[in-house]
């Protein structure tokens, strides 16, 4: 808090000032003296606190104002009423009266007018300083004055020494109250200004950006710690110096050399790329200088990564790895080995699989096996769950106010949130042709533009897409862009349906039993072998999802292992029909004689299953490419693809 010094030329005034200060709870130092002596007594206080507030009157106030022009000074002057009261008191004595008055007081009070009101004769003795003061008292003595009015303590002392009566003109109590109330107002305002200033300074000091401001004379008036760190100088070395006076003025000058009011300007200083913002600042409509903020581009990228890592912790995380995929079958083993090789590169990938085969599980495993992207976000998008407009706004984000009911602030899209990681576009075959065109541009250019935005935002994202349908059939029907397909199919992973990996069913079923036994607090033994064989006999059109639903349903309904078997048989009957449930062991494929290259053996089943088995066996012999085999069989490549459906890696053969 600012120091308050009150100079009082009269003891009576000192008493009143002390009383009022106590009432106002104002800490104040009272100096009972006047003129030059008052100046010297005040000086140490002003030197210690440049924000001190002085309260004085008359000639003493004039001297203080002249000596300390930068210090706030309030005047506690007597009013005309106070002067009239003193003149009236002197008139009652009937003695010759003189006024010992400063030049300033002569101008403030219209003495001739006041004396005319009182109706008395008064002589004037005006002084300007201490030497003149003594001279005027001596002159009054010589003139035969019997009472002197004014002059404070010194006037009282000198008049007493010369045998002259004396009456002080003391400001009234109301005057003291008013001036000290103003002091309290000033202190309160200063406290609020200081609080605001300290808050702003704290914000500036804590900013991750360098902040430098110059005034209209090109003197540096703001220089925060980040700026000091970048330029390698202390703020005390540059504050209130002109740019041209600083040792490395060229580097400073470059920051201020560009156009005023420019944002996100790229500059290189000392080999470091900076993002620079520059703006003028106005005071009461006048340009008072320029503010520049700047930041190391590398730090921006690091901050961006920290923000993204926080977002990952809120849900943009891939939970599963290849270790979570249960398999013993040959097709799945080949698929996983291929997928692990694919995982280490940034190429786009296309996962093909029926509903429920675990396409997102595969996508998450690819993400978590990447040496760098595993530390980034994994963003999964079900493209079939939203209409085109919502899907586009979710994928690309939007600027404020683009949609009714949209957030007021801009919203980043899922591609932005996936920066540095992976975006998984599930069921991409359901996307409209128009949105496919926009996705193609994103995948090609590796940058997005928000809806309503005017700038492109670079992204570093690996794209993994998945389809349920025969993608070639969609292309032929012009429901899927062939150029988008070829952008995505750099790496293809066809996940076999459950019916083509029956060797995996026992492990999968027992895993699901343990999972739901733990969930529902039940104890069950592994399924009997005959039940396992029955489970392996079904087609499972819903694949793993269908099987898991049945297992969970049974676990909810059953209480022990014996009852579980009964419940399972009942649920299988409900799911597939009684005739299928009574099937015995799953049929085994008779292997052809390897020496007979013209003989193939298939298990009797549906025509599609038998055709698919024949085509697979032919391709596994590596005697034909897919194109050659299609020609040999008299069918198109699309029909061949449909026969294979989502089989194993024979789809990656040439042709």
C-alpha positions in Angstrom: 0.0 0.0 0.0 1.2 3.5 -0.8 2.7 5.6 2.0 0.5 8.6 3.1 2.2 11.7 4.6 0.2 14.5 6.0 2.0 17.8 6.7 0.4 19.9 9.4 1.5 23.5 10.3 -0.8 23.5 13.4 -1.2 21.2 16.4 -4.9 21.6 16.2 -4.9 20.4 12.6 -2.7 17.5 13.7 -5.3 16.4 16.2 -8.1 16.6 13.7 -6.1 14.7 11.1 -5.3 11.9 13.6 -8.9 11.6 14.7 -10.2 11.4 11.1 -7.5 8.9 10.0 -8.5 6.6 12.9 -12.1 6.7 11.9 -11.3 5.8 8.3 -8.8 3.2 9.4 -6.2 4.9 7.3 -2.5 4.4 8.0 -0.9 7.8 7.8 2.3 9.6 8.9 1.7 13.1 10.2 4.6 15.6 10.0 3.9 18.7 12.1 6.0 21.3 10.3 5.9 23.6 7.3 7.7 25.1 4.3 11.4 24.0 3.6 11.6 22.0 6.8 8.5 20.0 5.7 10.1 19.3 2.3 13.2 17.8 4.0 11.2 15.7 6.4 9.0 14.3 3.5 12.0 13.5 1.2 13.0 10.1 2.8 9.4 8.9 2.6 9.2 9.8 -1.1 12.5 8.1 -1.9 11.4 4.9 -0.3 8.0 4.9 -2.0 7.6 6.6 -5.3 3.8 6.0 -5.1 3.5 8.0 -1.8 0.5 10.3 -1.4 1.1 13.8 0.2 -1.5 15.9 1.9 -0.5 19.5 2.6 -1.7 23.1 2.4 -0.7 26.6 1.4 2.9 27.5 0.7 4.1 24.1 2.0 2.0 22.3 -0.6 3.5 24.6 -3.3 7.0 23.7 -2.3 6.2 20.0 -2.1 4.6 20.0 -5.5 7.6 21.8 -7.0 10.1 19.4 -5.3 8.2 16.2 -6.1 6.2 16.7 -9.3 5.7 13.0 -9.9 4.1 12.4 -6.5 0.4 12.6 -5.9 -0.5 15.6 -3.7 -3.8 16.6 -2.2 -4.5 20.0 -0.7 -6.3 20.5 2.7 -6.9 24.2 2.3 -9.0 26.3 4.6 -12.3 27.4 3.2 -13.6 31.0 2.9 -15.8 30.2 5.8 -12.7 29.4 7.9 -11.2 32.7 6.9 -14.3 34.7 7.8 -14.4 33.0 11.2 -10.8 34.0 12.0 -11.3 37.6 10.7 -14.4 37.9 12.9 -12.4 36.7 15.9 -9.7 39.3 15.3 -12.2 42.1 14.8 -13.6 41.4 18.3 -10.2 42.2 19.8 -10.2 45.8 18.3 -6.4 45.5 17.7 -4.5 46.4 14.5 -4.6 43.2 12.4 -2.3 41.9 9.7 -2.6 38.9 7.3 0.5 36.8 7.0 -0.4 35.1 3.8 1.2 33.2 0.9 0.9 34.5 -2.7 -1.2 31.4 -3.6 -3.6 32.1 -0.7 -4.0 35.7 -1.9 -5.2 34.4 -5.2 -7.5 31.7 -3.8 -9.4 33.8 -1.3 -10.8 37.1 -2.5 -9.5 38.9 0.6 -10.7 42.3 -0.2 -14.2 40.9 -0.7 -14.1 39.0 2.6 -12.7 41.9 4.6 -15.4 44.1 3.1 -18.0 41.6 4.4 -16.5 41.7 7.9 -16.1 45.4 7.8 -12.7 45.8 9.2 -9.3 47.2 8.2 -6.5 44.7 7.6 -2.9 45.0 6.4 -1.4 42.4 4.0 2.0 40.7 4.4 2.5 38.1 1.5 5.5 35.7 1.5 6.9 33.3 -1.1 9.5 31.3 0.9 11.2 31.0 4.3 13.5 34.0 4.0 10.6 36.1 2.7 8.5 34.8 5.6 10.8 36.3 8.3 11.1 39.6 6.4 7.3 40.0 6.3 6.9 39.3 10.1 9.6 41.9 10.8 7.8 44.4 8.5 4.5 43.8 10.4 6.2 44.5 13.7 7.7 47.7 12.2 4.2 48.7 11.0 2.8 48.3 14.5 0.6 45.2 13.9 -0.8 43.8 17.2 -2.4 40.6 15.8 -1.2 38.5 12.8 -3.5 36.0 11.1 -1.9 32.9 9.3 1.7 31.7 8.9 1.2 28.4 10.7 3.6 27.3 13.5 6.5 29.4 12.3 4.3 32.4 12.1 3.1 31.8 15.6 6.7 31.4 16.9 8.0 34.5 15.1 5.1 36.6 16.2 5.6 35.5 19.8 9.3 36.4 19.6 8.4 39.9 18.5 5.5 40.4 21.0 2.8 40.2 18.4 -0.5 38.3 19.0 -1.3 35.4 16.6 -4.4 33.6 15.3 -4.1 30.5 13.0 -6.4 29.9 10.0 -7.0 26.2 10.5 -9.0 24.1 8.0 -12.2 22.8 9.5 -13.0 19.2 10.4 -15.1 18.8 7.2 -12.2 19.8 5.1 -9.9 17.2 6.7 -12.6 14.5 6.4 -13.1 15.2 2.7 -9.5 15.2 1.8 -8.7 12.0 3.7 -11.8 10.3 2.1 -10.3 11.1 -1.2 -7.0 9.5 -0.1 -8.9 6.3 0.8 -10.5 6.3 -2.7 -7.2 6.7 -4.4 -5.7 3.9 -2.3 -8.6 1.6 -3.2 -8.3 2.4 -6.9 -4.6 1.9 -6.8 -5.1 -1.5 -5.1 -7.5 -2.6 -7.8 -5.2 -1.3 -10.5 -2.3 -3.1 -8.9 -4.2 -6.3 -8.7 -5.2 -6.1 -12.3 -1.7 -5.2 -13.3 -0.2 -8.1 -11.4 -2.8 -10.4 -12.9 -1.9 -9.2 -16.4 1.8 -9.5 -15.7 1.3 -13.0 -14.4 -0.5 -14.0 -17.5 2.2 -12.4 -19.6 5.0 -14.1 -17.6 3.3 -17.5 -17.7 2.6 -17.3 -21.4 4.2 -20.0 -23.5 4.7 -17.4 -26.2 7.4 -14.7 -26.2 5.7 -11.3 -25.8 7.4 -8.0 -26.6 5.7 -4.6 -26.8 7.1 -1.2 -27.8 5.6 2.2 -27.3 5.3 5.0 -29.9 8.9 6.0 -29.3 10.0 2.4 -30.1 11.0 1.8 -26.5 10.5 -1.7 -25.1 7.8 -1.6 -22.4 7.0 -5.4 -22.2 9.5 -8.2 -22.3 8.3 -11.4 -20.8 10.4 -14.4 -19.6 9.9 -16.4 -22.8 11.2 -13.5 -24.8 14.2 -13.3 -22.5 14.8 -17.0 -22.8 14.7 -16.9 -26.6 17.0 -13.8 -27.0 19.3 -14.8 -24.1 19.0 -11.4 -22.3 17.4 -10.2 -19.0 14.3 -8.0 -19.1 16.2 -5.4 -17.1 18.8 -5.1 -19.9 16.2 -4.1 -22.5 13.2 -2.5 -20.8 12.7 1.2 -21.6 15.4 1.1 -24.2 14.9 1.8 -27.9 15.2 -1.0 -30.3 18.2 0.6 -31.9 20.0 0.8 -28.5 19.9 -2.9 -27.9 23.0 -5.0 -28.7 21.3 -7.4 -31.1 18.8 -4.9 -32.5 18.7 -6.7 -35.9 17.0 -9.8 -34.4 14.6 -7.6 -32.4 13.9 -5.4 -35.4 13.0 -8.4 -37.6 10.1 -9.2 -35.3 8.7 -5.7 -35.7 9.7 -5.2 -39.3 6.7 -6.9 -40.9 3.2 -5.5 -41.5 1.2 -4.4 -38.5 -1.8 -6.5 -37.5 -0.6 -9.7 -39.1 -1.3 -13.2 -37.7 0.5 -16.5 -37.9 3.4 -15.1 -39.9 6.3 -17.5 -40.4 9.7 -16.0 -39.6 13.1 -17.6 -39.2 15.4 -16.0 -36.6 18.8 -17.5 -35.6 17.9 -20.7 -37.4 14.6 -21.2 -35.5 11.3 -21.1 -37.2 8.8 -18.9 -35.4 5.1 -18.3 -35.6 4.7 -14.5 -35.2 1.6 -12.4 -34.4 1.8 -8.6 -34.6 -0.8 -6.0 -33.7 -0.9 -2.3 -32.8 -2.4 -1.2 -29.5 -4.6 1.9 -29.0 -5.1 4.2 -26.0 -8.0 6.6 -26.2 -8.1 6.1 -29.9 -4.4 6.8 -30.5 -1.8 4.3 -31.7 0.5 3.9 -28.7 2.8 1.1 -30.0 3.0 -2.5 -31.3 2.7 -5.8 -29.5 4.4 -8.9 -30.9 3.9 -12.5 -29.8 6.0 -15.3 -31.1 6.5 -19.0 -30.5 8.9 -21.7 -31.6 7.1 -23.9 -34.2 8.7 -27.0 -32.6 7.1 -26.1 -29.2 3.7 -25.7 -30.9 4.1 -29.3 -32.3 5.1 -30.6 -28.9 2.1 -28.9 -27.2 -0.1 -30.3 -29.8 1.2 -33.8 -29.0 0.6 -33.2 -25.3 -3.0 -32.2 -26.0 -3.5 -35.2 -28.1 -2.1 -37.5 -25.5 -4.6 -36.1 -23.0 -7.4 -36.8 -25.6 -6.1 -40.4 -25.9 -6.5 -40.8 -22.1 -10.2 -39.9 -22.5 -11.0 -42.7 -24.8 -9.2 -42.5 -28.2 -7.2 -45.7 -27.3 -6.8 -49.0 -29.0 -7.3 -51.7 -26.3 -6.5 -54.8 -28.2 -3.3 -56.4 -29.6 -2.5 -59.5 -31.7 -2.2 -61.3 -28.4 -5.9 -60.9 -27.8 -6.8 -62.8 -31.0 -7.4 -66.5 -30.3 -6.6 -68.9 -33.1 -5.0 -72.2 -34.0 -6.3 -72.6 -37.5 -4.0 -72.3 -40.5 -5.9 -69.6 -42.3 -5.9 -67.4 -39.2 -2.2 -68.1 -38.6 -1.3 -67.0 -42.1 -3.5 -63.9 -41.7 -1.9 -62.9 -38.4 1.6 -63.3 -39.7 0.8 -61.1 -42.7 -0.9 -58.5 -40.5 2.1 -58.3 -38.2 4.3 -57.4 -41.3 1.7 -54.8 -42.4 1.6 -53.3 -38.9 5.1 -51.8 -39.1 4.4 -49.5 -42.1 2.2 -46.5 -42.7 0.4 -47.7 -45.8 -3.3 -47.6 -45.9 -5.0 -50.9 -45.2 -8.3 -52.5 -46.2 -9.9 -55.2 -43.9 -12.5 -57.4 -45.6 -14.7 -59.5 -43.5 -18.3 -60.5 -42.8 -20.2 -58.9 -39.9 -18.9 -60.2 -36.5 -15.5 -61.5 -37.7 -13.5 -59.0 -35.6 -12.5 -56.3 -38.1 -12.0 -53.6 -35.4 -10.0 -56.0 -33.3 -7.7 -56.5 -36.2 -7.5 -52.7 -36.8 -6.6 -52.0 -33.2 -4.0 -54.8 -33.3 -2.4 -53.2 -36.4 -2.3 -49.8 -34.6 -0.8 -51.2 -31.4 1.9 -53.0 -33.3 3.1 -49.9 -35.1 6.4 -48.7 -33.4 5.3 -45.0 -33.4 1.6 -44.8 -33.9 0.8 -47.0 -30.9 1.6 -43.9 -28.8 -0.9 -41.9 -30.7 -4.8 -42.0 -30.9 -6.9 -44.7 -32.4 -10.2 -43.2 -33.6 -12.9 -45.7 -34.8 -15.7 -44.5 -36.9 -18.8 -46.5 -37.9 -19.6 -44.9 -41.3 -23.0 -46.7 -41.5 -24.2 -45.2 -38.2 -24.6 -41.6 -39.4 -26.1 -39.8 -42.3 -23.9 -38.0 -44.8 -24.1 -34.5 -43.2 -23.4 -35.7 -39.7 -20.6 -38.1 -40.8 -18.9 -35.3 -42.8 -19.1 -32.9 -39.8 -17.7 -35.6 -37.5 -14.9 -36.5 -39.8 -13.8 -33.0 -40.9 -15.0 -30.8 -38.0 -16.5 -27.4 -38.5 -16.1 -23.7 -37.8 -18.5 -21.9 -35.4 -22.1 -21.5 -36.3 -22.1 -23.7 -39.3 -25.2 -25.8 -38.2 -28.3 -25.1 -36.2 -27.7 -26.3 -32.7 -23.9 -26.6 -33.3 -21.4 -25.5 -30.7 -20.5 -21.8 -30.7 -16.8 -22.7 -30.8 -15.1 -24.5 -33.6 -15.0 -28.3 -33.4 -12.1 -30.4 -34.6 -13.0 -33.4 -36.7 -12.0 -37.0 -36.1 -9.2 -36.8 -38.7 -7.7 -34.0 -36.6 -8.1 -36.0 -33.4 -6.4 -39.0 -35.0 -3.3 -36.9 -35.9 -0.2 -38.9 -35.2 -2.2 -42.1 -34.9 -4.8 -44.2 -36.8 -8.3 -43.7 -38.0 -10.4 -46.8 -38.6 -13.3 -46.3 -41.1 -15.6 -49.2 -40.5 -18.2 -50.1 -43.1 -16.8 -47.6 -45.5 -18.8 -49.3 -48.3 -21.9 -47.5 -46.9 -20.6 -44.0 -47.5 -22.2 -42.0 -50.3 -20.3 -41.3 -53.5 -20.1 -37.6 -52.7 -18.4 -38.2 -49.4 -16.2 -40.8 -50.9 -14.8 -38.1 -53.2 -13.9 -36.0 -50.1 -12.3 -38.9 -48.4 -10.3 -39.6 -51.4 -8.9 -36.0 -51.4 -8.0 -36.3 -47.7 -6.2 -39.6 -48.2 -4.3 -38.2 -51.3 -3.4 -34.8 -49.9 -3.0 -35.7 -46.2 -4.9 -32.5 -45.2 -8.4 -31.6 -44.3 -10.5 -28.4 -44.3 -13.2 -27.9 -41.7 -16.7 -27.3 -42.9 -16.9 -23.5 -43.2 -13.2 -23.1 -42.9 -10.8 -21.3 -45.2 -7.5 -23.0 -44.5 -6.2 -26.5 -45.0 -5.0 -28.4 -41.9 -2.2 -30.9 -42.4 -2.7 -34.3 -40.8 -0.5 -37.3 -40.1 -2.9 -40.2 -40.0 -2.8 -43.9 -41.0 -6.1 -44.9 -42.6 -7.5 -48.4 -42.0 -10.9 -49.1 -43.7 -13.2 -52.1 -43.4 -16.0 -53.5 -45.6 -18.6 -56.2 -45.1 -19.8 -56.5 -48.7 -18.2 -57.7 -51.9 -16.3 -54.5 -52.6 -15.8 -55.4 -56.3 -19.5 -55.9 -56.7 -20.1 -52.4 -55.2 -17.5 -51.0 -57.7 -19.3 -52.7 -60.7 -22.6 -51.2 -59.5 -20.9 -47.8 -59.2 -21.7 -47.6 -55.5 -18.0 -47.4 -54.6 -15.3 -45.4 -56.3 -12.6 -47.5 -57.8 -10.0 -44.8 -57.3 -10.8 -44.7 -53.5 -10.6 -48.5 -53.4 -7.1 -48.5 -55.0 -6.0 -45.9 -52.5 -7.1 -48.1 -49.7 -6.1 -51.6 -50.9 -2.4 -51.1 -50.6 -2.5 -53.7 -47.9 -5.5 -56.1 -47.9 -6.4 -58.3 -44.9 -9.3 -60.7 -45.6 -10.6 -62.1 -42.3 -12.0 -65.6 -42.8 -15.5 -66.3 -41.4 -15.9 -68.5 -38.4 -17.2 -71.4 -40.6 -13.7 -71.4 -42.4 -11.8 -71.6 -39.1 -13.7 -74.3 -37.1 -10.4 -75.4 -35.5 -10.6 -72.1 -33.5 -14.1 -72.7 -32.1 -13.1 -74.8 -29.0 -10.7 -72.2 -27.7 -13.1 -69.3 -28.5 -16.0 -70.9 -26.8 -14.1 -71.8 -23.6 -12.7 -68.3 -23.5 -16.2 -66.8 -23.8 -17.5 -69.1 -21.0 -14.7 -68.0 -18.6 -15.4 -64.3 -19.5 -19.1 -64.5 -18.8 -18.8 -66.8 -15.8 -16.6 -64.1 -14.2 -19.0 -61.4 -15.3 -22.1 -63.1 -13.7 -20.3 -64.7 -10.8 -20.8 -68.3 -11.8 -18.6 -71.4 -11.8 -18.7 -73.7 -14.9 -16.6 -76.5 -16.3 -15.4 -76.6 -19.9 -18.0 -77.8 -22.3 -18.3 -81.5 -23.1 -16.6 -82.7 -26.3 -19.9 -83.6 -28.0 -21.2 -80.1 -27.4 -18.0 -78.6 -28.9 -18.5 -80.8 -31.9 -22.0 -79.6 -32.3 -20.9 -76.0 -32.1 -18.3 -76.7 -34.9 -21.1 -78.0 -37.1 -22.9 -74.7 -37.7 -22.5 -72.1 -40.4 -22.5 -69.2 -37.9 -23.6 -66.4 -40.3 -23.1 -63.9 -37.5 -19.6 -65.2 -36.8 -17.9 -64.4 -33.5 -20.6 -61.9 -32.4 -23.4 -64.4 -32.9 -21.5 -67.1 -30.9 -20.7 -64.7 -28.1 -24.3 -63.7 -27.8 -25.4 -67.3 -27.5 -22.8 -68.0 -24.9 -23.7 -65.0 -22.8 -27.4 -65.8 -23.1 -26.7 -69.3 -21.8 -24.6 -68.1 -19.0 -27.4 -65.8 -17.8 -29.9 -68.6 -17.8 -27.8 -71.5 -16.5 -26.7 -72.1 -12.9 -24.2 -75.1 -13.2 -22.4 -77.1 -15.8 -25.1 -79.7 -16.3 -27.8 -77.1 -16.7 -25.5 -75.1 -19.0 -25.4 -78.0 -21.5 -29.2 -78.2 -21.5 -29.6 -74.5 -22.0 -26.9 -74.4 -24.7 -28.7 -77.2 -26.7 -32.0 -75.4 -26.3 -30.5 -72.1 -27.5 -28.8 -73.7 -30.5 -32.1 -75.3 -31.4 -33.8 -71.8 -31.2 -31.0 -70.2 -33.2 -30.4 -72.8 -36.0 -33.3 -75.3 -35.9 -33.6 -78.8 -34.5 -32.4 -80.7 -37.5 -29.1 -78.9 -37.6 -28.5 -79.5 -33.9 -28.7 -83.2 -34.3 -25.7 -83.3 -36.7 -22.9 -85.3 -35.4 -19.2 -84.6 -35.9 -18.4 -81.9 -38.3 -17.6 -83.4 -41.7 -14.0 -83.8 -42.5 -12.5 -83.0 -45.8 -11.0 -85.9 -47.6 -7.5 -84.8 -48.8 -6.8 -85.7 -52.4 -3.8 -87.8 -53.3 -1.0 -85.2 -53.7 0.5 -87.2 -56.6 -2.8 -86.9 -58.6 -2.8 -83.3 -59.9 -6.1 -83.9 -61.7 -8.1 -85.0 -58.7 -9.8 -82.8 -56.1 -12.0 -83.9 -53.1 -14.7 -81.8 -51.5 -17.1 -82.3 -48.6 -20.7 -82.5 -49.7 -22.4 -79.3 -48.7 -24.1 -76.3 -50.4 -23.0 -75.5 -54.0 -21.4 -72.3 -52.8 -19.3 -74.2 -50.2 -18.2 -76.9 -52.6 -17.3 -74.4 -55.4 -15.4 -72.3 -52.9 -13.5 -75.4 -51.7 -12.6 -76.4 -55.2 -11.3 -72.9 -56.1 -9.2 -72.6 -52.9 -7.6 -76.0 -53.6 -6.7 -75.0 -57.2 -5.2 -71.7 -56.0 -3.2 -73.4 -53.3 -1.5 -75.5 -55.9 0.0 -72.2 -57.3 -0.6 -73.5 -60.8 -2.8 -70.6 -61.8 -3.2 -66.9 -61.0 -6.7 -65.7 -60.2 -7.0 -64.3 -63.8 -5.9 -67.6 -65.3 -8.1 -69.6 -63.0 -11.2 -67.5 -63.8 -10.5 -68.0 -67.5 -10.0 -71.7 -67.0 -13.3 -72.0 -65.1 -15.1 -69.7 -67.6 -16.1 -67.2 -65.0 -15.3 -63.5 -64.3 -12.8 -62.3 -61.7 -15.7 -60.8 -59.8 -17.5 -64.1 -59.6 -14.2 -65.7 -58.6 -13.8 -63.1 -55.8 -17.3 -63.8 -54.6 -16.6 -67.5 -54.5 -13.6 -66.9 -52.4 -15.5 -64.4 -50.2 -13.3 -63.3 -47.3 -10.8 -66.1 -47.4 -7.2 -66.2 -46.4 -4.1 -64.8 -48.1 -4.6 -66.6 -51.4 -6.4 -63.4 -52.4 -3.0 -61.7 -52.5 -1.7 -63.9 -55.3 -0.8 -62.3 -58.6 -3.3 -61.8 -61.3 
